[in-house]
Amino acid sequence: MSRTTPILQRIGLALWLAFTSPWASAATLERGNGPEPSTLDAHRCQELACGNILRDLYEGLVTEDAGGRLVPGMAERWTVSADGRTWTFRLRPGLRWSNGEALDAPQVVASFRRAFAPATAAPFAELFDALANAREVQAGRMPPERLGVSAPDARTVVFRLTRSAPLPALLTLPIAFPVYLPAVERHGAQHTRPGTLVSNGAYRLAAWTPQANVLLERNPHFHAARAVRIGRVRFHVTEDAAAELQRFAAGDLHITETVPPQPLPALRARFGGQLRISPYVGAFWLGFNLTRPPLRDAPALREALSLAIDRDLLVRHVTGFGERPAYGLVPPLPGYVPARTVWATRTQAERVARARSLYRRAGYSAANPLTIELRYNTSTPHRRLALAVAAMWRDTLGVRVRLRNEEWKVFVGNRRQRAITQVFRGGWIGDVADPRNFLAAFGSDGPLNWTGYDDAGFRERLAKADAARSEAARNAWLRAAEQRLLNAHAVVPLYFYTSKHLVKPQVRGFEANPLDRHASRWMWLEGE
């Protein structure tokens, strides 16, 4: 045994790493993160608040660099068969969990089986519908062992697909992160707590103070630990964007999750280069609950409500950060011509006239106004937008709107259950830069189909896109599916996102990228 081993055991591996890493820093990166994360179970995460943290705690077979480019993660390389349906990933040697135990291919496979097991109820499982037997396993019609993923040896993971799909990009999602199953078996739902959560990424969980912050510390067992320059990261709960801005201005935060709606010239004058605005693959829309009155079987009413909203006014005076009005669900993507509502090119005055006609046709009037509830999660931008939409519906049609503001976890649960929602804050941030990603949820009765949209014609078009033999044909069928969804007025497209953050000058390595993902492992604090 080496004479240094007892020394390392006494001072601790993490401290040893701090002394040996050429860039090691004891500084803490303070990050705003929006609402309280609903979970730190990677397989059950369905929102940005947990996704941001999980990308620091875990690493998938494939990951992304600071600019959003796909790079090797747990896998050092991968290959794909000529037909695009068999992918083979070769793991790095010597991978370890944050507790020091070895991490191998059979554990990766077992984690995937857990992700797709019915009891897990993973909300993003439907994004992997190209994975062989994934739907059958999640529905309980096949055992998890029939899932199309296997480990022929300790360092090889093989995926079998039923059609071509952008698998490497999908493997960057939290559902594809390896979960340490002994902790799940031993602690159940509590495996996500400090002291029990075992991860494999650049950081490990140190503390979690509910409704306050989540603290991470550098993971000495991460395969690239010597290149991780920030010692600790604290993700703060910042549901109120205005309060988050104040904390940034006071020096409490290095990075904000967003920026509250304010006049852009004033923000630029105040913060200069600290204000970072860039294009973002995301769409904001309002959803209709199509499973219950008054919006079920009421396409004319739904169209009237959509027409009455002045999107140009919203992006100029309510959002105000370069967002573009949306008349479809899919944001601009390379090679894809998005669908649009049939009245997208009409003036707002023409839209209002049609809205009033459709409203009367649906049986409503000044004497018999529609009373509707608009539900949104706690957030200054969402509150401002809801107030603006309610005012437009009232002034244009005479609709009486009840605004319902809910804490994130409550809101997500109500939206998913479709029991009490009528109109709700929706939208989609791209998991991958693929138009199908914005449409897939509407093709099943899964947990992401918050509207309850159920249309065989839409599903047929998605299936034809999946079977297409060329990218052009695939995009054409996806556009046809998007157009059918828009013609049903299942949702109200409002605008396409921009990403907006405030970033302190000493933060280095923060790069704009289309999916707005910023893992802490790529950053450092100058002068710390």
TORPA-265924 format. One line per field, with one value per residue (C-alpha): residue number from 1; y, z, x; chain. Coordinates in steps of 0.5 Angstrom, whole numbers, plus 500, padded with zeros to 3 digits. Example, Ala and Ser with C-alpha at 12.3 -4.5 7.8 and 13.67 -1.06 7.14 Angstrom:
2
num = [1 | 2]
north = [491 | 498]
up = [516 | 514]
east = [525 | 527]
chaine = [A | A]
This chain:
528
num = [1 | 2 | 3 | 4 | 5 | 6 | 7 | 8 | 9 | 10 | 11 | 12 | 13 | 14 | 15 | 16 | 17 | 18 | 19 | 20 | 21 | 22 | 23 | 24 | 25 | 26 | 27 | 28 | 29 | 30 | 31 | 32 | 33 | 34 | 35 | 36 | 37 | 38 | 39 | 40 | 41 | 42 | 43 | 44 | 45 | 46 | 47 | 48 | 49 | 50 | 51 | 52 | 53 | 54 | 55 | 56 | 57 | 58 | 59 | 60 | 61 | 62 | 63 | 64 | 65 | 66 | 67 | 68 | 69 | 70 | 71 | 72 | 73 | 74 | 75 | 76 | 77 | 78 | 79 | 80 | 81 | 82 | 83 | 84 | 85 | 86 | 87 | 88 | 89 | 90 | 91 | 92 | 93 | 94 | 95 | 96 | 97 | 98 | 99 | 100 | 101 | 102 | 103 | 104 | 105 | 106 | 107 | 108 | 109 | 110 | 111 | 112 | 113 | 114 | 115 | 116 | 117 | 118 | 119 | 120 | 121 | 122 | 123 | 124 | 125 | 126 | 127 | 128 | 129 | 130 | 131 | 132 | 133 | 134 | 135 | 136 | 137 | 138 | 139 | 140 | 141 | 142 | 143 | 144 | 145 | 146 | 147 | 148 | 149 | 150 | 151 | 152 | 153 | 154 | 155 | 156 | 157 | 158 | 159 | 160 | 161 | 162 | 163 | 164 | 165 | 166 | 167 | 168 | 169 | 170 | 171 | 172 | 173 | 174 | 175 | 176 | 177 | 178 | 179 | 180 | 181 | 182 | 183 | 184 | 185 | 186 | 187 | 188 | 189 | 190 | 191 | 192 | 193 | 194 | 195 | 196 | 197 | 198 | 199 | 200 | 201 | 202 | 203 | 204 | 205 | 206 | 207 | 208 | 209 | 210 | 211 | 212 | 213 | 214 | 215 | 216 | 217 | 218 | 219 | 220 | 221 | 222 | 223 | 224 | 225 | 226 | 227 | 228 | 229 | 230 | 231 | 232 | 233 | 234 | 235 | 236 | 237 | 238 | 239 | 240 | 241 | 242 | 243 | 244 | 245 | 246 | 247 | 248 | 249 | 250 | 251 | 252 | 253 | 254 | 255 | 256 | 257 | 258 | 259 | 260 | 261 | 262 | 263 | 264 | 265 | 266 | 267 | 268 | 269 | 270 | 271 | 272 | 273 | 274 | 275 | 276 | 277 | 278 | 279 | 280 | 281 | 282 | 283 | 284 | 285 | 286 | 287 | 288 | 289 | 290 | 291 | 292 | 293 | 294 | 295 | 296 | 297 | 298 | 299 | 300 | 301 | 302 | 303 | 304 | 305 | 306 | 307 | 308 | 309 | 310 | 311 | 312 | 313 | 314 | 315 | 316 | 317 | 318 | 319 | 320 | 321 | 322 | 323 | 324 | 325 | 326 | 327 | 328 | 329 | 330 | 331 | 332 | 333 | 334 | 335 | 336 | 337 | 338 | 339 | 340 | 341 | 342 | 343 | 344 | 345 | 346 | 347 | 348 | 349 | 350 | 351 | 352 | 353 | 354 | 355 | 356 | 357 | 358 | 359 | 360 | 361 | 362 | 363 | 364 | 365 | 366 | 367 | 368 | 369 | 370 | 371 | 372 | 373 | 374 | 375 | 376 | 377 | 378 | 379 | 380 | 381 | 382 | 383 | 384 | 385 | 386 | 387 | 388 | 389 | 390 | 391 | 392 | 393 | 394 | 395 | 396 | 397 | 398 | 399 | 400 | 401 | 402 | 403 | 404 | 405 | 406 | 407 | 408 | 409 | 410 | 411 | 412 | 413 | 414 | 415 | 416 | 417 | 418 | 419 | 420 | 421 | 422 | 423 | 424 | 425 | 426 | 427 | 428 | 429 | 430 | 431 | 432 | 433 | 434 | 435 | 436 | 437 | 438 | 439 | 440 | 441 | 442 | 443 | 444 | 445 | 446 | 447 | 448 | 449 | 450 | 451 | 452 | 453 | 454 | 455 | 456 | 457 | 458 | 459 | 460 | 461 | 462 | 463 | 464 | 465 | 466 | 467 | 468 | 469 | 470 | 471 | 472 | 473 | 474 | 475 | 476 | 477 | 478 | 479 | 480 | 481 | 482 | 483 | 484 | 485 | 486 | 487 | 488 | 489 | 490 | 491 | 492 | 493 | 494 | 495 | 496 | 497 | 498 | 499 | 500 | 501 | 502 | 503 | 504 | 505 | 506 | 507 | 508 | 509 | 510 | 511 | 512 | 513 | 514 | 515 | 516 | 517 | 518 | 519 | 520 | 521 | 522 | 523 | 524 | 525 | 526 | 527 | 528]
north = [500 | 507 | 511 | 517 | 513 | 514 | 522 | 522 | 518 | 523 | 530 | 527 | 526 | 533 | 537 | 533 | 535 | 542 | 542 | 538 | 541 | 547 | 551 | 549 | 555 | 555 | 560 | 559 | 561 | 564 | 562 | 564 | 558 | 560 | 556 | 551 | 544 | 539 | 534 | 532 | 525 | 525 | 521 | 525 | 532 | 536 | 543 | 547 | 549 | 541 | 540 | 546 | 543 | 536 | 537 | 539 | 533 | 528 | 526 | 522 | 518 | 524 | 532 | 539 | 544 | 551 | 553 | 547 | 543 | 535 | 532 | 525 | 525 | 518 | 515 | 516 | 515 | 512 | 509 | 508 | 503 | 505 | 505 | 509 | 504 | 501 | 506 | 503 | 507 | 506 | 508 | 511 | 507 | 508 | 511 | 512 | 515 | 520 | 515 | 512 | 506 | 504 | 505 | 501 | 499 | 494 | 500 | 504 | 499 | 498 | 505 | 506 | 500 | 504 | 510 | 507 | 502 | 504 | 506 | 511 | 515 | 519 | 525 | 525 | 518 | 519 | 523 | 516 | 513 | 511 | 506 | 499 | 497 | 504 | 505 | 498 | 498 | 504 | 502 | 495 | 491 | 488 | 488 | 493 | 487 | 488 | 495 | 496 | 498 | 492 | 492 | 486 | 488 | 492 | 498 | 498 | 500 | 499 | 502 | 499 | 504 | 503 | 509 | 514 | 519 | 524 | 519 | 523 | 529 | 526 | 522 | 529 | 530 | 528 | 522 | 519 | 520 | 514 | 514 | 510 | 504 | 502 | 509 | 508 | 501 | 503 | 510 | 510 | 518 | 520 | 518 | 525 | 528 | 531 | 525 | 520 | 522 | 519 | 522 | 522 | 529 | 534 | 536 | 532 | 535 | 538 | 541 | 543 | 548 | 548 | 554 | 557 | 554 | 548 | 547 | 543 | 541 | 539 | 531 | 529 | 522 | 526 | 523 | 530 | 533 | 536 | 541 | 543 | 550 | 552 | 549 | 550 | 552 | 555 | 555 | 560 | 559 | 566 | 565 | 573 | 576 | 583 | 580 | 576 | 583 | 586 | 581 | 581 | 588 | 588 | 582 | 576 | 573 | 572 | 569 | 570 | 565 | 571 | 578 | 582 | 585 | 592 | 597 | 595 | 601 | 602 | 595 | 596 | 603 | 600 | 593 | 594 | 588 | 584 | 583 | 577 | 577 | 571 | 567 | 561 | 555 | 556 | 557 | 560 | 559 | 558 | 552 | 550 | 544 | 540 | 535 | 539 | 545 | 551 | 549 | 542 | 542 | 549 | 551 | 557 | 560 | 558 | 561 | 567 | 568 | 567 | 572 | 577 | 577 | 582 | 579 | 585 | 589 | 583 | 583 | 590 | 592 | 586 | 582 | 587 | 583 | 581 | 576 | 575 | 574 | 567 | 564 | 557 | 552 | 550 | 556 | 557 | 551 | 550 | 546 | 547 | 551 | 552 | 552 | 558 | 560 | 562 | 569 | 570 | 575 | 579 | 586 | 586 | 590 | 584 | 579 | 583 | 583 | 576 | 574 | 578 | 574 | 567 | 569 | 571 | 565 | 561 | 564 | 569 | 576 | 583 | 580 | 573 | 573 | 568 | 567 | 563 | 562 | 563 | 559 | 561 | 559 | 564 | 569 | 576 | 576 | 570 | 575 | 581 | 577 | 574 | 581 | 583 | 577 | 578 | 585 | 584 | 579 | 583 | 589 | 586 | 581 | 582 | 576 | 576 | 573 | 570 | 570 | 564 | 564 | 558 | 555 | 551 | 544 | 546 | 549 | 543 | 538 | 541 | 542 | 535 | 532 | 537 | 536 | 544 | 547 | 552 | 556 | 555 | 558 | 553 | 553 | 549 | 549 | 545 | 539 | 538 | 543 | 538 | 540 | 534 | 535 | 541 | 537 | 530 | 531 | 532 | 525 | 521 | 521 | 522 | 527 | 532 | 533 | 538 | 540 | 533 | 534 | 527 | 527 | 521 | 525 | 529 | 522 | 519 | 525 | 524 | 517 | 519 | 523 | 518 | 513 | 518 | 516 | 523 | 530 | 534 | 529 | 528 | 536 | 536 | 531 | 535 | 541 | 538 | 535 | 542 | 545 | 541 | 542 | 550 | 549 | 546 | 552 | 547 | 552 | 560 | 561 | 568 | 569 | 565 | 566 | 569 | 567 | 573 | 573 | 578 | 575 | 578 | 581 | 576 | 570 | 567 | 561 | 563 | 562 | 563 | 557 | 555 | 551 | 556 | 550 | 553 | 547 | 550 | 545 | 550 | 556 | 560 | 566 | 571 | 573 | 567]
up = [500 | 498 | 504 | 502 | 502 | 510 | 509 | 503 | 508 | 513 | 510 | 505 | 498 | 496 | 500 | 496 | 490 | 492 | 493 | 486 | 481 | 478 | 477 | 484 | 487 | 494 | 491 | 491 | 484 | 486 | 481 | 481 | 479 | 479 | 483 | 488 | 484 | 484 | 485 | 484 | 481 | 474 | 471 | 474 | 473 | 468 | 469 | 468 | 475 | 477 | 470 | 471 | 478 | 475 | 469 | 475 | 479 | 473 | 467 | 461 | 456 | 452 | 454 | 452 | 452 | 454 | 447 | 447 | 442 | 443 | 446 | 450 | 457 | 460 | 453 | 450 | 443 | 439 | 433 | 429 | 424 | 417 | 418 | 424 | 428 | 433 | 437 | 440 | 446 | 449 | 456 | 459 | 463 | 471 | 471 | 479 | 482 | 487 | 493 | 490 | 487 | 480 | 475 | 469 | 463 | 466 | 472 | 466 | 463 | 469 | 470 | 464 | 465 | 472 | 468 | 463 | 469 | 470 | 477 | 475 | 471 | 468 | 464 | 459 | 457 | 451 | 448 | 447 | 443 | 438 | 443 | 442 | 446 | 450 | 450 | 452 | 458 | 460 | 460 | 463 | 457 | 457 | 463 | 463 | 461 | 454 | 453 | 447 | 451 | 453 | 456 | 452 | 457 | 462 | 458 | 452 | 452 | 446 | 444 | 439 | 435 | 431 | 427 | 426 | 431 | 434 | 440 | 442 | 443 | 447 | 452 | 454 | 458 | 465 | 464 | 461 | 467 | 471 | 477 | 483 | 484 | 491 | 494 | 491 | 494 | 501 | 501 | 496 | 495 | 500 | 495 | 493 | 499 | 502 | 505 | 500 | 493 | 489 | 483 | 477 | 475 | 476 | 483 | 488 | 493 | 499 | 502 | 500 | 504 | 502 | 498 | 499 | 496 | 493 | 495 | 491 | 492 | 487 | 486 | 487 | 483 | 477 | 471 | 469 | 476 | 475 | 470 | 474 | 477 | 481 | 488 | 490 | 487 | 490 | 486 | 489 | 489 | 485 | 483 | 483 | 478 | 480 | 487 | 483 | 480 | 486 | 489 | 483 | 484 | 491 | 489 | 492 | 485 | 480 | 475 | 474 | 471 | 468 | 468 | 469 | 464 | 464 | 459 | 455 | 454 | 462 | 463 | 458 | 461 | 468 | 467 | 460 | 458 | 464 | 461 | 456 | 451 | 445 | 441 | 445 | 442 | 446 | 445 | 450 | 449 | 453 | 453 | 453 | 457 | 451 | 456 | 460 | 458 | 456 | 452 | 450 | 443 | 442 | 437 | 435 | 442 | 442 | 436 | 438 | 445 | 440 | 435 | 441 | 443 | 440 | 440 | 437 | 443 | 448 | 445 | 445 | 452 | 456 | 455 | 451 | 450 | 443 | 443 | 436 | 436 | 435 | 430 | 431 | 436 | 433 | 433 | 427 | 426 | 420 | 415 | 418 | 415 | 421 | 420 | 422 | 424 | 417 | 420 | 421 | 416 | 418 | 421 | 429 | 427 | 422 | 427 | 432 | 428 | 427 | 434 | 436 | 430 | 433 | 440 | 438 | 434 | 440 | 444 | 448 | 448 | 453 | 456 | 457 | 458 | 458 | 465 | 465 | 469 | 467 | 471 | 471 | 476 | 481 | 477 | 475 | 468 | 468 | 472 | 467 | 461 | 465 | 466 | 459 | 456 | 461 | 459 | 452 | 453 | 457 | 452 | 446 | 447 | 454 | 457 | 465 | 467 | 474 | 475 | 479 | 481 | 484 | 487 | 481 | 484 | 485 | 478 | 475 | 478 | 477 | 469 | 469 | 472 | 467 | 473 | 474 | 469 | 464 | 461 | 463 | 462 | 457 | 452 | 451 | 451 | 446 | 449 | 442 | 436 | 433 | 431 | 433 | 440 | 440 | 437 | 440 | 447 | 443 | 440 | 446 | 453 | 457 | 462 | 458 | 454 | 458 | 454 | 453 | 445 | 442 | 434 | 430 | 424 | 428 | 430 | 423 | 421 | 426 | 424 | 417 | 419 | 423 | 417 | 412 | 408 | 408 | 412 | 407 | 407 | 415 | 416 | 411 | 415 | 421 | 419 | 417 | 424 | 427 | 422 | 424 | 431 | 430 | 426 | 432 | 436 | 442 | 444 | 443 | 441 | 443 | 442 | 441 | 447 | 448 | 453 | 458 | 464 | 468 | 469 | 473 | 470 | 474 | 471 | 465 | 461 | 460 | 453 | 449 | 446 | 443 | 449 | 454 | 458 | 462 | 466 | 472 | 470 | 464 | 468 | 473 | 477 | 475 | 481 | 485]
east = [500 | 503 | 505 | 500 | 494 | 493 | 494 | 489 | 484 | 485 | 485 | 479 | 479 | 476 | 481 | 486 | 483 | 483 | 490 | 492 | 487 | 491 | 485 | 481 | 477 | 473 | 469 | 461 | 458 | 451 | 445 | 438 | 434 | 427 | 422 | 423 | 425 | 419 | 424 | 432 | 430 | 433 | 427 | 422 | 424 | 420 | 422 | 428 | 428 | 430 | 434 | 439 | 441 | 441 | 446 | 451 | 449 | 449 | 452 | 449 | 452 | 453 | 453 | 454 | 459 | 458 | 456 | 451 | 455 | 454 | 461 | 462 | 460 | 460 | 461 | 468 | 465 | 459 | 457 | 451 | 449 | 447 | 440 | 440 | 437 | 443 | 447 | 453 | 456 | 463 | 464 | 470 | 474 | 474 | 467 | 465 | 459 | 460 | 461 | 467 | 463 | 465 | 459 | 459 | 454 | 450 | 448 | 447 | 442 | 438 | 437 | 434 | 429 | 427 | 426 | 421 | 418 | 410 | 412 | 417 | 412 | 417 | 414 | 419 | 419 | 415 | 420 | 424 | 418 | 423 | 427 | 424 | 419 | 419 | 412 | 410 | 414 | 412 | 405 | 406 | 405 | 412 | 417 | 423 | 428 | 425 | 427 | 431 | 438 | 443 | 450 | 454 | 460 | 462 | 463 | 458 | 451 | 447 | 440 | 435 | 431 | 424 | 426 | 431 | 432 | 437 | 439 | 445 | 441 | 436 | 441 | 443 | 436 | 435 | 431 | 437 | 442 | 444 | 440 | 444 | 439 | 441 | 440 | 433 | 432 | 434 | 431 | 425 | 423 | 428 | 434 | 434 | 436 | 443 | 446 | 443 | 443 | 449 | 450 | 456 | 457 | 461 | 458 | 455 | 449 | 451 | 445 | 438 | 434 | 427 | 424 | 431 | 437 | 440 | 448 | 452 | 460 | 465 | 465 | 472 | 470 | 468 | 472 | 474 | 474 | 481 | 478 | 472 | 474 | 468 | 468 | 461 | 455 | 448 | 442 | 437 | 430 | 428 | 420 | 420 | 424 | 424 | 426 | 432 | 434 | 435 | 439 | 443 | 444 | 446 | 451 | 448 | 447 | 453 | 447 | 440 | 435 | 431 | 430 | 423 | 419 | 422 | 424 | 430 | 434 | 433 | 436 | 442 | 443 | 444 | 447 | 451 | 454 | 452 | 445 | 445 | 440 | 440 | 435 | 432 | 429 | 422 | 415 | 410 | 403 | 396 | 393 | 386 | 383 | 379 | 376 | 371 | 366 | 366 | 372 | 371 | 367 | 368 | 373 | 369 | 370 | 377 | 379 | 375 | 380 | 386 | 384 | 383 | 390 | 394 | 401 | 405 | 403 | 405 | 412 | 413 | 410 | 409 | 415 | 420 | 426 | 426 | 421 | 417 | 410 | 408 | 402 | 405 | 408 | 415 | 420 | 424 | 429 | 434 | 430 | 423 | 418 | 413 | 406 | 402 | 394 | 390 | 389 | 397 | 398 | 391 | 391 | 389 | 383 | 381 | 382 | 378 | 372 | 373 | 373 | 367 | 363 | 366 | 364 | 357 | 356 | 359 | 353 | 356 | 354 | 355 | 348 | 351 | 359 | 364 | 367 | 373 | 379 | 386 | 391 | 399 | 405 | 408 | 412 | 412 | 413 | 407 | 403 | 404 | 402 | 396 | 394 | 395 | 391 | 385 | 385 | 385 | 379 | 375 | 376 | 375 | 370 | 367 | 370 | 370 | 377 | 379 | 386 | 389 | 396 | 399 | 406 | 410 | 408 | 401 | 400 | 404 | 400 | 393 | 395 | 397 | 391 | 386 | 381 | 380 | 384 | 380 | 386 | 393 | 400 | 403 | 409 | 415 | 423 | 426 | 429 | 433 | 433 | 428 | 420 | 418 | 420 | 415 | 409 | 410 | 406 | 400 | 400 | 399 | 395 | 401 | 403 | 405 | 399 | 396 | 390 | 388 | 388 | 386 | 386 | 387 | 389 | 394 | 397 | 397 | 401 | 406 | 407 | 408 | 413 | 417 | 416 | 419 | 425 | 428 | 429 | 425 | 419 | 419 | 419 | 413 | 409 | 411 | 409 | 402 | 401 | 403 | 398 | 392 | 393 | 393 | 387 | 383 | 385 | 388 | 393 | 394 | 401 | 403 | 411 | 418 | 422 | 429 | 434 | 435 | 440 | 444 | 451 | 457 | 463 | 467 | 463 | 467 | 465 | 458 | 456 | 449 | 447 | 440 | 437 | 440 | 443 | 449 | 453 | 457 | 463 | 464 | 465 | 470 | 470 | 476 | 480 | 477]
chaine = [A | A | A | A | A | A | A | A | A | A | A | A | A | A | A | A | A | A | A | A | A | A | A | A | A | A | A | A | A | A | A | A | A | A | A | A | A | A | A | A | A | A | A | A | A | A | A | A | A | A | A | A | A | A | A | A | A | A | A | A | A | A | A | A | A | A | A | A | A | A | A | A | A | A | A | A | A | A | A | A | A | A | A | A | A | A | A | A | A | A | A | A | A | A | A | A | A | A | A | A | A | A | A | A | A | A | A | A | A | A | A | A | A | A | A | A | A | A | A | A | A | A | A | A | A | A | A | A | A | A | A | A | A | A | A | A | A | A | A | A | A | A | A | A | A | A | A | A | A | A | A | A | A | A | A | A | A | A | A | A | A | A | A | A | A | A | A | A | A | A | A | A | A | A | A | A | A | A | A | A | A | A | A | A | A | A | A | A | A | A | A | A | A | A | A | A | A | A | A | A | A | A | A | A | A | A | A | A | A | A | A | A | A | A | A | A | A | A | A | A | A | A | A | A | A | A | A | A | A | A | A | A | A | A | A | A | A | A | A | A | A | A | A | A | A | A | A | A | A | A | A | A | A | A | A | A | A | A | A | A | A | A | A | A | A | A | A | A | A | A | A | A | A | A | A | A | A | A | A | A | A | A | A | A | A | A | A | A | A | A | A | A | A | A | A | A | A | A | A | A | A | A | A | A | A | A | A | A | A | A | A | A | A | A | A | A | A | A | A | A | A | A | A | A | A | A | A | A | A | A | A | A | A | A | A | A | A | A | A | A | A | A | A | A | A | A | A | A | A | A | A | A | A | A | A | A | A | A | A | A | A | A | A | A | A | A | A | A | A | A | A | A | A | A | A | A | A | A | A | A | A | A | A | A | A | A | A | A | A | A | A | A | A | A | A | A | A | A | A | A | A | A | A | A | A | A | A | A | A | A | A | A | A | A | A | A | A | A | A | A | A | A | A | A | A | A | A | A | A | A | A | A | A | A | A | A | A | A | A | A | A | A | A | A | A | A | A | A | A | A | A | A | A | A | A | A | A | A | A | A | A | A | A | A | A | A | A | A | A | A | A | A | A | A | A | A | A | A | A | A | A | A | A | A | A | A | A | A | A | A | A | A | A | A | A | A | A | A | A | A | A | A | A | A | A | A | A | A | A | A | A | A | A | A | A | A | A | A | A | A | A | A | A | A | A | A | A | A]
